[in-house]
């Protein structure tokens, strides 16, 4: 099992974590927000957190949270904290730029630990012996993986159920100096079922499902109930060679072994599947685990 930490960030840093919170730097701004994995004690005193943070997320009572388990709340901002700002990420010839913003669900539009997967996607596309590999990004959120693949020369289909998030992804694409991503506002399962019926194939599939979610027409997504079907569909959609697949899972009830077993079940011909956890190191030396992954090339 691999424990991977991003190596190329300059615009992001985990300063401290603990007591179910994390203190992070995005560019020149520092924010404090909830983190359910940080069950230990903070290394820095509360007074230091208050001094450093340009904005702090305050969670509402549980009864007001969204059905998908996200923590709804509001941001307390100091005068110097803008509502939106930009950060950059560079790896080899990949130069990505992201517009960040403070949402009512504590997110800011990027998951920094995913940089390790962006690097893998970029390398997979650039090293493929296909002129313009076709890549499908499911549950694609604000498009970090999509623009990573696009910057490597792939033909991207980006699928997400929320139109506002698709618009945010377009901003990131344009900020990164890229164009011509295919945007699809649809339930991921519905889209994959239709693509299988059409006989479509992709050289790469990126799969980053939430624990819970809703499609644009109210379709319900529950990870434990639906992961098997979408993996089966991905098996049919992926090219037999010159292909890669990245599976990322955020559910706290899942382990990296589950991700590995899903890959072995639906892609038994794959010789080597890399799997493990994505971590972010902090200044004190602790490491914060943020997601599990499994991925392969063939």
C-alpha positions in Angstrom: 0.0 0.0 0.0 1.3 3.5 -1.0 1.1 6.6 1.2 1.4 9.5 -1.2 2.1 13.2 -0.3 2.0 16.0 -2.9 5.5 17.2 -3.7 5.0 20.1 -6.0 2.7 22.6 -4.2 4.0 26.1 -3.6 0.5 27.8 -3.4 -0.8 25.4 -0.7 0.3 24.3 2.7 -1.3 22.5 5.7 -0.1 24.6 8.6 -1.8 22.7 11.5 -4.6 20.3 12.2 -6.4 18.8 15.2 -9.6 19.0 17.3 -11.5 18.2 14.1 -10.1 21.3 12.3 -7.4 22.2 9.8 -5.5 25.4 9.2 -4.4 25.8 5.6 -2.7 28.3 3.3 -4.0 28.8 -0.2 -1.8 31.3 -1.9 -1.4 34.2 0.5 -4.6 33.5 2.4 -5.0 31.2 5.4 -8.3 29.6 6.3 -9.5 27.4 9.2 -12.2 24.9 8.6 -13.6 21.6 9.9 -11.8 18.3 9.3 -13.4 15.1 10.7 -10.2 13.1 10.3 -8.2 15.3 12.6 -9.0 13.6 15.8 -5.7 14.5 17.6 -4.8 17.7 19.4 -3.6 20.9 17.6 0.1 21.7 17.7 -0.5 25.4 17.7 -2.5 27.3 20.4 -5.9 28.6 19.6 -4.6 32.2 19.8 -2.2 31.4 16.9 -5.0 30.0 14.8 -7.1 33.1 15.4 -4.1 35.4 14.6 -3.2 33.5 11.4 -6.6 32.8 9.8 -8.0 35.3 7.3 -11.2 33.3 7.3 -12.8 30.7 9.6 -15.7 28.4 8.8 -18.4 28.0 11.4 -20.5 24.9 11.1 -24.3 25.1 11.8 -26.1 22.6 13.9 -26.4 19.0 12.5 -30.1 19.3 11.8 -29.4 22.0 9.2 -26.8 20.0 7.3 -27.4 18.8 3.7 -28.7 15.3 3.1 -25.3 14.3 1.6 -23.5 14.9 5.0 -21.7 18.1 4.0 -21.3 20.6 6.8 -23.4 23.6 6.0 -22.3 26.8 7.7 -20.8 30.3 7.1 -17.4 32.0 6.9 -16.1 34.6 9.3 -13.8 36.8 7.2 -11.3 39.4 8.2 -11.3 42.6 6.2 -8.3 41.5 4.0 -10.0 38.3 2.9 -11.6 38.3 -0.6 -14.6 36.1 -1.5 -12.6 34.7 -4.5 -8.9 34.4 -5.4 -6.6 32.3 -7.6 -3.8 29.8 -7.0 -1.5 27.9 -9.3 -0.1 24.4 -9.5 2.9 23.3 -11.7 4.2 19.9 -12.6 6.6 19.3 -15.5 4.9 21.2 -18.4 1.5 21.2 -16.7 0.6 24.7 -15.5 -2.8 24.8 -13.8 -4.6 27.7 -12.3 -7.7 27.5 -10.1 -10.3 30.1 -9.0 -11.1 29.5 -5.3 -14.1 30.7 -3.4 -15.7 30.1 0.0 -18.8 27.9 -0.2 -21.5 27.3 2.4 -20.3 23.6 2.7 -16.7 24.5 3.9 -15.2 23.7 0.5 -13.1 26.2 -1.5 -13.1 24.5 -4.9 -10.0 22.3 -4.8 -8.8 19.2 -2.9 -5.0 19.8 -2.7 -4.1 16.1 -2.0 -5.4 15.3 -5.5 -2.3 16.8 -7.0 -0.7 13.3 -6.8 -3.5 12.0 -9.0 -3.2 15.0 -11.4 0.4 14.2 -11.9 -0.5 10.5 -12.6 -3.1 11.5 -15.1 -0.8 13.9 -16.9 2.0 11.3 -17.1 -0.5 8.6 -18.2 -1.8 10.8 -21.1 1.6 12.1 -22.2 3.2 8.6 -22.2 0.3 6.9 -24.1 0.9 5.8 -27.7 -2.4 7.4 -28.9 -2.5 10.8 -30.7 -5.3 12.3 -28.6 -6.5 9.9 -25.9 -10.2 10.1 -24.9 -10.6 10.6 -21.2 -13.8 10.5 -19.1 -13.9 12.4 -15.8 -16.9 11.3 -13.7 -18.2 13.3 -10.6 -15.7 15.8 -11.9 -16.4 18.7 -9.5 -14.3 21.9 -10.4 -12.2 20.0 -12.9 -8.7 19.7 -11.5 -8.3 16.2 -13.1 -10.0 17.4 -16.3 -7.6 20.2 -16.9 -4.6 18.1 -15.9 -5.6 15.6 -18.7 -6.4 18.4 -21.1 -3.0 20.0 -20.5 -1.4 16.7 -21.5 -3.3 16.7 -24.8 -6.3 14.5 -24.1 -9.8 14.8 -25.5 -11.9 15.3 -22.2 -15.5 14.6 -21.4 -16.3 16.2 -18.0 -19.4 14.9 -16.2 -21.0 16.5 -13.1 -24.6 16.8 -11.9 -24.4 20.5 -10.8 -24.4 23.2 -13.4 -22.8 25.8 -11.1 -19.9 23.5 -10.6 -19.5 23.0 -14.3 -19.4 26.8 -14.7 -16.6 26.9 -12.1 -14.7 24.2 -14.0 -14.9 26.3 -17.1 -13.3 29.2 -15.2 -10.5 26.9 -14.2 -10.0 25.7 -17.7 -9.8 29.3 -19.1 -7.6 30.5 -16.3 -5.2 27.6 -17.2 -5.1 28.8 -20.8 -7.0 25.7 -22.1 -10.1 25.1 -24.1 -12.4 22.5 -25.8 -13.4 20.3 -22.9 -16.8 18.7 -23.4 -19.1 19.6 -20.5 -22.0 17.3 -19.5 -24.5 18.1 -16.8 -25.9 14.7 -15.9 -26.1 11.9 -13.4 -22.9 9.9 -13.8 -24.7 6.5 -13.8 -27.2 7.6 -16.4 -24.4 8.9 -18.6 -22.3 5.7 -18.3 -25.3 3.5 -19.1 -26.0 5.5 -22.3 -22.3 5.5 -23.3 -22.1 1.7 -22.9 -25.3 1.3 -25.1 -23.6 3.5 -27.7 -20.5 1.3 -27.7 -18.3 4.2 -26.6 -14.7 3.6 -25.4 -12.2 5.8 -23.5 -8.5 5.6 -23.0 -8.8 7.0 -19.5 -11.5 7.1 -16.8 -11.3 9.2 -13.7 -13.8 8.2 -11.0 -14.2 10.4 -7.9 -17.6 9.6 -6.4 -19.0 11.2 -3.2 -20.4 9.2 -0.3 -23.8 10.7 -1.1 -25.1 12.8 -3.9 -28.0 13.9 -6.1 -28.3 14.0 -9.9 -29.8 17.0 -11.7 -33.2 15.2 -11.8 -33.1 14.1 -8.2 -31.3 10.8 -8.8 -29.9 9.4 -5.6 -26.3 8.3 -5.4 -25.2 6.2 -2.4 -21.6 5.0 -2.7 -22.1 1.5 -1.1 -25.2 0.9 -3.2 -24.0 2.2 -6.6 -20.2 1.7 -6.8 -20.4 -1.8 -8.1 -22.7 -0.8 -11.0 -20.5 2.1 -12.1 -17.4 0.0 -11.9 -19.0 -2.6 -14.2 -19.9 0.2 -16.6 -16.4 1.6 -16.5 -15.1 -1.9 -17.3 -17.1 -1.8 -20.5 -16.1 1.8 -21.4 -12.4 1.4 -20.9 -10.2 0.5 -23.9 -8.5 -3.0 -23.5 -5.0 -1.4 -24.0 -3.5 2.1 -24.0 -5.7 2.9 -21.0 -5.7 4.0 -17.4 -8.2 4.3 -14.6 -8.1 6.4 -11.4 -10.5 5.6 -8.6 -10.7 8.0 -5.6 -12.9 7.6 -2.6 -13.6 10.0 0.3 -16.0 7.8 2.4 -14.6 7.4 5.9 -16.1 3.9 6.0 -14.0 2.7 3.1 -10.4 1.5 3.2 -7.7 1.4 0.5 -8.1 -2.4 0.4 -11.7 -1.9 -0.7 -10.5 0.3 -3.6 -8.0 -2.4 -4.5 -10.5 -5.2 -4.4 -12.9 -3.2 -6.6 -10.1 -2.9 -9.2 -9.3 -6.6 -9.0 -12.9 -7.6 -9.3 -13.7 -5.5 -12.4 -10.2 -5.4 -14.0 -8.7 -8.8 -13.3 -6.4 -8.6 -16.3 -4.5 -5.7 -14.8 -1.0 -6.8 -13.7 -0.2 -4.0 -11.3 -2.7 -1.8 -9.5 -1.3 0.9 -7.3 -3.5 1.7 -4.2 -3.2 3.5 -0.9 -4.0 6.8 0.8 -3.4 10.4 -0.2 -2.0 12.4 2.7 -1.0 16.0 3.4 1.9 16.7 5.7 1.8 19.6 8.2 4.5 21.7 9.7 4.6 19.7 13.0 5.4 16.5 11.1 1.9 14.9 11.5 0.2 13.7 8.3 -3.5 14.2 7.6 -5.1 11.3 5.6 -7.7 12.7 3.2 -8.7 10.1 0.6 -8.0 6.6 -0.6 -7.2 5.7 -4.2 -6.5 2.9 -6.6 -5.2 3.3 -10.1 -3.5 1.5 -13.0 -2.2 1.8 -16.5 -2.4 -0.9 -19.2 
